[in-house]
Amino acid sequence: MNDLVRQHTALGDSDLEWLHLLVSEWQLLSDLSFADLVLWVPTLDGTRYVSVAQMRPNTGPTSYQNDMVGHLVPRGRRPMLDAALDEGRIVREGDPEWREEVPVRVESIPVRREGRVLGVIARNTNLLTVRTPSRLELTYLQSASDLAQMIANGAFPFPGQQVDMDASPRAGDGLIRLDADGIVQYASPNALSAYHRLGLAADLVGHHLGETTAQLAPSRGPVDESLAKLASGWAPREFEVEGNDGVIQLRAIPLKPKGNHIGSLVLLRDVTELRRRERELITKDATIREIHHRVKNNLQTVAALLRLQARRIGSAEGREALEEAVRRVGSIAIVHETLSQNLDERVEFDEIADRVLSMVAEISPGRVAGRRTGRFGILDAEVATPLAMVLTELLQNAMEHGFGPGERGTVEVTAVRSGTRRDARLLISVQDDGRGLPEGFDPQRAGNLGLQIVRTLVEGEMGGTFDMVPASGQGTRVVLDIPVRAEKG
C-alpha cells in the first residue's frame, strides 16, 4: 500500500498512517457487512482511482475472485465512487452489478480524516445466497452500518489504536451489542458461551455488561475499579477478565455514527486454553532453567571436591589427572550455567568458548596465550555440551604437549559457519605454534584419554569429523567439521 499511495496519489505521510489504521480495522467491517472491501484513492492528477488495499469477509462468499490491488480505473467509469468522493456521503443508490453471473450490491463509503475525504471504500456484497437474515446477521449489518457512517464522518478508526488483527477478537469469536447505557441488546452464542465460562448462570440480554463483568471478576484481591466502565463500552480499549477458571479477552468499540454515543460493540474471545498453555510454558521454562542451575551448582561442587583432593595427593601424575577432571567438569558446568539463563535449549557458544579458553589457560599462565577468531553462533544444547568438552580437551592437549617447560606460544581457536539451512555446518580449527606432532603420530589411533574423548564425542555423539595435522610453518592444527542447526534470521 505504501508504494501505491506514494507513486500514484498526493496523500502525505499522516494521511497514509490514517489509511494504515483503517486497514488494521477493516476486517471487522468486512465481516459485519458480509462483503468485500476495496479501498480506492484518487490519483495525483485526479483523473483516475487506484485500488491500494482489499479485504474479503470471513462470514460470507466473496465478490472478487481476483486480486484488485493496483488496479486503475478512470474517473466517471464508477459513478458511485465519484459521488462518495465529491459529496462526502455514503452512496447506496443503483442496481446490483452482475459479475460472472453473480449479482453484487455495491456501496461507496468515503474515508474522511480531519474534514478531508482521502479515498473511498467500495463495499461489494455477493447477493447469490441472500435469505431472510437471523437476529445475529441483523445485528452484524446494523453494526456495520454504524461503523461505515463513523468512517464517513472521520470518527473511525480511533487515532493511536492500531489493532493487531491476529491477536484481537474478531466478530465470529463473539459479539455483544450494547445500548447507550451499557445494557446488552444482543449477545451472540459464542459470546454467551464465553460468559458462561466465567461463571454467568443467566442470559446476558437486558443486563448491564459492565456491572455483570465486574461481578464475575475474581473476588480474591482488589477488582479493577475501571472494569465496569471498560466493559460498558465507553472507551475503545482491549482488556481481559478472569473468573471461575475462565479467561476472556474483550475489545470495546464505542458507536457514534452521528456524533452522539448510541451504544457499543464488544468483541470477545475465550482465551482460557491459550492462557493456560502460556502459563504451562512459563512454568516449564522456569523448571528447565532451575534444573540447569542446580546441575551447574552440583558440577561446581564436584569440581571443588576434586580440586581439594588434588591438593592432598603427593603424586604429580595423580594431581595432574584430577586437575584435568576438574577442567572437564568445569566445561560442562559453563554450558549449564548459560542454559539456566535462556528461555530455550540453545546457547550463544562464543561466550562459552571464551570462558573455556580462560579456564584452560590456567595450565600455563603467562606462557601460552589463547585467542578466538570467527563465530560459533547459537548452538543447541545437545551440541554445545559435548563441544565444550571437546574444546577443553583440545586446548588442554595443545597447552600441555605443544610446548616444553618455559616455552611461550599461542593457541588460536577459529570457528566458521557454512552451508544452507538444510545442511548447516560448523568448521572449527584449534591451532598452536608449538613443537608439532611426533613422528609417525596417528590421531585416529592415539591412545591418550583426551583424544579418545574427542573422537568419541565428535564422531559418535555429534556426527562430525575430526583430524589432526601439522600446521603450516610450525605447530599442530586440529580440524573439526560438525553438522549444526541453521541460525534463525
N, C-alpha and C positions, 0 to 999 in steps of 0.2 A: 504494500500500500504506500509506503514512503516514497518509493521510486516513481510510482504512477502519479501521485499528488504533486511531487516536485517537478516532474517532467512536463505534465500537461496542464496544471492549474496555477492560479495565482494565490493559493492559500499559504499563509505563513506557518511557522513552527507551532505557535499557540493554537491555531486552527487545526493543524494536524494532530496535536495532542488531544484535542477535543474529539476528533474522529476516532482516535485510538480508544478513548474512554467509551465511546458509543459502541464500538465493535467488541469491546470486552464485555458489554452488557447484552448485546442484541440476540444472543442465543435464547434468552428469556422471551424477548418479544416474538421471535420466530416460533418458539414452542407454544406460547399462549395464543398466537394467531393461527396456528396450523398452516403456516405459509412460509414461502421462500422470501428472503430479503436480498435486495441488490442495492448497494449504495452508489448513486450517480453524482458526480461532481462536474460542474461546468468547466470547460477548458479555458485557457488563458485568454483566447480571443472571443469567447462567449458564443461561438457558433456550434459547438458540439458538447456532448456529455461523455465522460469516461467513467466506466464502472471500476471502482477501486476496491470493493470488498463484496463478499457474497456469503449468505448463511442459509443452510437448509434446515427444516424442522425435524426434531426427533419424534414429533407427535402425529405426523401425517405424511402423505405422499408428496414428493417434490414436484414442482412445476418446471424445473430446469434440469434436464439430464446432463447438459453440458456446462462447462465452467464458463461463467460470464465475465470474470475479472479481466480487465484490459480491453474490453470491447469499447468501441467508439461509435456513437450514433449522432447524426446531425440534429440540431435544434429544429423542432417542427415535426419530426417524424413521430414523436410520442407526446401528444398534446398534454397529457396529464402531468408529465414531468415539467413542461413549460408552465402550466398553471400553478403547480405547487411551488415552483421556484419564484415565479413572478408575484404571486398573490400571498405567499407565505401561509397557506392553509392546506389542510388535508383534503385531497381530491379523491372522491369515490365515484363520480359520475362516469357513465359509459357502460357499454355492454361487455360481457365476458369475451376474452380473446380465445381463439382456438389454436392450440399448439399440438401438432401431431395427433389430432383427433381428441384432444383433451381440453375441456373448457376451463379457462383460468380467469378468475376475477382479479383485476389489477387495481391497486390503490397507490397513491403517492403521498408520502409524508415528508414535509420539509424538515430539514435538520437546522435548527436555529441555535446560534451562540451569540450572546450579547447583542441581540437585536438584528443580527445579520443571518441570512439563510446561506449556509455553506454548501448545501447539496440537497439531494432528495433520496429518500428510501422508497424504492418500488416494492410494494408488498404484493406477492403473487400467490393466490390460493388455488390449489387444484380442486375443482368442483366435481370431479368424477365420482367421488364417494360421498357426496353430500346426503345427509339424512337428518332426521329430527334430532337436534342436539340434546345431550343429557345435561343435568344440573352442573356437573363438573365442566363440560365444554362451554356452557353459557358463562360460567364464572371466568374461565380462561379468556373467552372472547371479550367480555366486559373489561377485564383487567388489561388485556392487550390494547383495547380502545383508549383506556385511560393513559397508559404509558405512551402510546402514539401521540396523544394530544400533548403530553408533557414534553416529548421530543420536539414537537412543532412549536411549543412555547419557549423552548430553551431551558426547561426545568429538569430535564433528564438527558444524559446521565448526571449523577451528582459529582461535582468537582472534587478531586482528590480521593475518589472512592473507586479506583480501578480494581476490577474484580478478577480473581483467578478462576476462570471458568471450570478448570479441572477440580478445584478444591471447594468451591462454593456449592450450596444446594441448588438443584435445578427444579423446574416446575414439576416434573414427573416424580421427584423424590418425595414431595409432599407440599401442599399449598393450603394456606389459610387466608381467607378474606375477612378483614375487619371493617367495621364502620368507623365513623369519626370519633366515637367514644371508646374504641378498643374492644367492642363486643364482636364475637365471632359470628359472621353471617354464613360462612361456608367453610367446611374443613374436608379436604379430600380423604379418601380411605387410607392412603399412606400416612397422611398427617395424623389422623386419628389413631392409627396403629402405633405411631411413634410416641404419642402422648400416653397411650395405654402402657407402653413400655416404661414410662416414667412413674406409672402408678395411678393414672387417672382411671376412675371406675365408671364415669358417666360420659355423656356426649359433650362435645365442645360447643356446639351451636347454642347461642344465647348467653354464653358465659364470657366474662371479661378475661381475655387471654393473659394479660399481664398479671392480674391477681392469681389466676389459676396456676400460671407457671411459677410464680413466687412460692405458692403453697406446696408445689411439688418439688421445689429445690430441697437439698438435704438439710435436715434440722440441725445436724452437727456443725458447729462453727457459725460465724455470722453470715447471714444471707446478704448478697449484694443489694444495697438499697435501690440501685438503679434498675434492677432486674425487671420489676413490674413495668417501669417506664419503657425499657427497651422492648419488651415483649408486646407492649401496646402499639408499637409501630410508629412512634412519633419521630424517630430519627433513623437515618439509613445506617444500620450497624449490623455486624455479624457477631454472634456470641454463642456460647454453649451452655447447656443446662444439664446437670447430672442429678439423678434421683432414682431411688428404687432399683439400683443396679443398672440403670439405663442412662445413655448419654445421647442428647440430640443437639445438632448444630442448627442454628436458626439465622435467618437473614431477613431483616425488616426493611421494607421499601415503602415509604410514605407516598400516598397518591394525592396529587394536587393538579388534576387536569385543567382546571380553570383558575388556578392560583390559590384556592382555598383547600384546606385539608379535608378530604371527604372520606378518608379511610386509609387502609394499608394492606399491602400484600406481605405475608410472612411465608418465606420458603424454608423448608426444614428437611433434615435428613437424619435418620437413625444411624449414628456412628458408634454405637455401643461396641460392636465387634472390632471395628477399626481401632478404637482407643484401647480395648483390651489387648489386642495384638501388639500395639505400640508399647504398652506397659510391660508386656511379657518380654519384648525385645530389649527394653531398657534394663529389666531385671536380669535377663540372660547376659547382656553385655557387662553389667556390673559384676555378675558372678564370675564370668570368664576373667575379667581384669583382676578380681580379687584372687582367683586361683593362681594366675601368673605371678602376682605379687607375693603370694605365700611360697610358691615354688622358688622364686628368686631368693627370698629370705632363707629358706631351708638350704638352698645350694650355697649361699654365702656362709651359713653356719657350718656346713660340711667343709668348705674351703678353709675356714678359720681353724677347725679342728685338725685338718691335715697340715696346715701351716704350723700349728702348735706342736704336732707330732714330729714334724721335720726338724724342729729346733732341738728336740730331745734325742735325735738319732746321731750316734757318733760316726756312722759310716757315711762317707761323702756320696757314694753311689746311691744309698738308700735315701739320703736327704734330697738328692737331685731328682729321684723318681717321684718323691712326694711333692716336690715343687712343680714338676710337670703336671701332676694330677691336679694341683691347685689351679693352675692356669686353664686346664681343660674344663674343670667345673666352673671356673670364673667366666669362661667364654659363653657357656650355656646360660649362666645367670644374667649376663648382659642382655641376651636376647629376650629372656622372660621379663626383665625389667622394662625393656622397650615395649613389649606386648601388653604389659599391665597399664600402659598409658594410652593405648589405642582403642578405637571402637571396633576394629575388625582384626582378623588374624593376619594382618600384613604389616610390615615394618619398613621404615626407611633405613636401608642397610649401611649407608655411608657412615652414619654416626657409630654404628656397631663396629664397622671395620676400623675406624679411627681409635675407638676405645680398646679394641683388641691389639692394635699396633702399640698403643701406650703401655698396655699391660705386659706384653711380651718384651718390650724394650727394657724392662727392668732386669732382664737377664744380663745385659752388658751395658749398664748405664754410662753414658758419656762416650762410649766407643763406637757403637753401631747405631746409626740414625735410621729411622723408618719413616717413610712418607707414602702418601696415596695420590694417585692421579686417576682421572676418569671418574665415572659414576656408576655405582652398583644399582641405585634406584630402589624402588619399592619391591620387596620380595615377600612371598607367602611364608608363613611360619615354618611349614614343613621343609622349605629350602633354607631359610635363614638360620635355623638351629644347627643343622649339620655343616652348613657353610662356615659358620662362626668357628666350629671345632676344626674344620679343615684349615682355615686361615691361621688359627692358633698353632696347629702342628707345623705348617709350612714355615711360618715366621720363626717359631721356636727352633726348627731344624736349621734354618738359614743362619740364625744368630749363634747357635751352639757349634755347628760343624763347618760353617763357611769361613770362620775367622779364628785364627790362633790367639793365644794369650797376648794381650797388649795390642793386637791389630785393630785398626779402625776401618770403617767402611759404611756402606749404605745398603738398605733393603727397600726396594720400591714395589708397591702393590699397584697394579694397573687394572682397571675394570672398564669394559666396553660392552654396551648392549647392542644387539643387532637382530636382523630378521624381521619377519612380519608378525601380525597379530596371532596367526595360527602357528607360527614357528619362530617364536622369540627365543633368543639365546643370550647367555651372559658369558663373555670371554674374559678370563682372569689370568693375569700373569704375576708371579712373585719372583723378582729377580734381585740377586745380590752381586756385589763386585768382589767377592771373596776368593778363596783358593780354588774353587771349582770342584768338579766331581772326581772321585778317584778313578784311576784307570780300570776299565772293564766294568764299571758300575752299571747295573741294570735296575732301573727304578721299578720295573714291574715285578721283580723278584727279590728286591732288597728286603731284608728280614727285620729291620728295626721297627719297633712298635708304632712310632709316629707315622711312618709311610704306610704301614698296614692299615692304620685308622683312615688315612687319606684315601687309599684305594677303595676301601670298603664303603666309605661314605659317598665318594664321588661317583663311583661306577655302580655300586649296589643300591644305594638309597636315593641318589639324585638323578641317576640315569645319564650321567655325563661321561666325559673322558678326561684322562689325567696323563701328563707326560712331563719328564724332567730331562732337560738337555743343557749342554754347555752354552753359556751366554756368549754373545758376540763380544770378543775382546777378552773379558775376564769374568769369572764367576759362574753362577748357575741360574738357569731360568726354568721355572715350573709353569706349565700351561694347563689351564682348566677350561673346558667347554661344557656348559651346563644349560639344559633347557629350563626356561622360566615362563611364567605367565606375563603377557604383554602389559605394560603400564597403561592406565586409562589416560585419555587425552587426545 
